[in-house]
């Protein structure tokens, strides 16, 4: 099995391209699906599955557009709610075949209730790695306070306790030799103390990641995980709902956004309090001249976080 991490630094997000014997899968795709389509075409493979580890809060996923373009099946974990698109809800321990390899869904509630990991086995049946989503990061775990903003009757305390048991019953018993492939790295708002490294062995994480300390009691774990959490960005719940309910195709949005405006149109739009004029040039260029009332957020750095 080929396992390729596709990392996007501006939001510290890792998607994954998996392939075996002419079939492929994408895990946690970003909104812009062209890089995945290019990779599929380059390898000459058929996209069979789009695996999601959970409903993402920090970005709008490309799962819907990718499924429409390729006919691939979208897969989520158990307890997944009703959505605005077709999907398969997998069950804990379900085995998916990809060419000559296998992918096993492991339900790991905690970051969210549907959160799941995917255990990867090669063509000989050897365990190669595990895609952990926001359940387990390198040096940290996913924050358990986000799903409560979308689902009633969920609290961060309940989610943290789910996470404690998921780690101890589903992740820690696995082989130390497994490579951990998380959904995020340092700089993401989905964790508190993630490493700059984007992969590691599970054995190293058992020794160095505070959350996998076998001596921690449940209450101690909850206290540590919930301590110091900053308020999540306001757009997080909106992203979750878009990932659940669906969205307009990106091609259509780009087509509308490429329509040039004349001066009179810009001035008219500026009279609407609900419209923001965003200048995405670098700050030094903005300083040399700008349209009054415009806001400068340069595309360099972590623009996506805005």
Buried (B, 14 or more C-beta within 10 A) or exposed (E): BEBEBBBBEEBBBBBBBBBBEEBBBBBBBBBEBEBBBEBBEEBEBBBBBBBBBBBBBBBBBBBBBBBEBBEBBBBBBBEBEEBEBEBBBBEBEBEBEBBBBBBBBBBBBBBBBBBBBBBBBBEEEEBBBBBBBBBBBBBBBBBBBBBBBBEEEBEBBBBBBBBBBBBBEBBBEBEEEBBBBBBBBBBBBBBBEBBEBBBBBBBBBBEEBEBBEEEBEEEEBBEBBBEEBEEBBEBBBEBBBBBBEEBEEBEEEEEEEEEEEEEEEBEEEBEEEEEEBEBEBEEEEBEEEBEEEBEBBBEEEEEBBE
